[in-house]
Amino acid sequence: MIEGLVAGTLVGLAEQRQGKNGSSYTLAKVKAGSAEDENLIVNVITFSRETGATLMALNEGDAVALTGALTPKVWTDKQGNTRPALDMIASQVLTVYPTLQVRAEADR
């Protein structure tokens, strides 16, 4: 795997799920731009409660940056064209939205 940093926007809303052993995890999709001016979809999973809670607090289209282990993938669209994608096991998330909320509460 490759350790990487991906920045983009959230596609849809993140969702939490339960594993067979009772552990919880969070899933999300992030749209990131590539060098060829083409969007790249990053399928994100995190087992970190803090990272998952931050992803769950975001809305569709919110800017987000994630770090974690990356695995390159290829998928085929309905027209038969192959497209690149990435799978990420996220360890940390960075977004401006929680920071602004904390600052606004501190200014009160």
C-alpha positions, 0 to 999 in steps of 0.5 A: 500500500501507499501512504498518501494525502488526498484532498477533494470534496465529499460525494454524498454523505458518509455512513457508519456501519457495524462489522460482523464482530460488532466493531463500527466503521465509517464509509465515504466517497471523495471526488479529487481532481487528477493531473489530466483534469479528470475527477478521481473517486476515492472510496474511503473507509476508516476505523478511527472513531474521531475520523469517522465522527468528523466525516459524519459531520460533513455535508455533500460537497464539503472540502476534505483532506484525508491521510491514510493507506491508498490502493490504486484500482480500475473500474469500468463504466457503463460504456466500457471505458476503464477509469482509475479509482483509489481505495483509502483506509483513512487514519486522519481527516482535516477539514475547515468546518469543525475548526470554524465551529469551534472558533465561533463557539469560543467567540461567544 
